[in-house]
Amino acid sequence: MVGEEMDYIKVGKIINTHGIKGEVKVFPLTDNLERFDDLKKAYLGEKKIKVELENVKYHKGLVIIKFKEYNNINEILSFKDYFIYVDEEERIVLPENHFFIYDILGCQVFDSMGKNIGIVEDVIQASSNDVYVIKDEKNNKEYLIPAVRQFFLEINIKEKKIIIDPIEGMIE
């Protein structure tokens, strides 16, 4: 990847220190809390300071992380409010036809005839399945499309393009 910036993905935000031995409390930015269990290295803040994870534990929906490089509360105080990033190769590989919300957001949505329907502006996480909120700027409308396979012909994350086949009445 010469000359190419690595893609970093936010997985958490350091919200405080924990104890005096250099641990931090992290608010997870991922549905899958256990994803921290397999993490070996991460990057802190805008400068992407590389760190190795020495220990991970969970407490009340938060993640407590100890980085190998830091053993004292004073060394990590400045990291409060820093985001924790992973690089592309550390990202979780999803099963086929599963996507990260941040990949879906901003995708252009078309119907099977090539008509532009709008842009995915939000993803509502419902219990049965996610619902994509599609904003049609031109007509100032919003459509809610359940993320169910029968409505989706193609999702192309690289091109930020989604082709749907909505049932009658879904898009008016």
Order of alpha helices (4+ residues) and beta strands (2+ residues): beta-beta-beta-beta-beta-alpha-beta-alpha-beta-beta-beta-beta-beta-beta
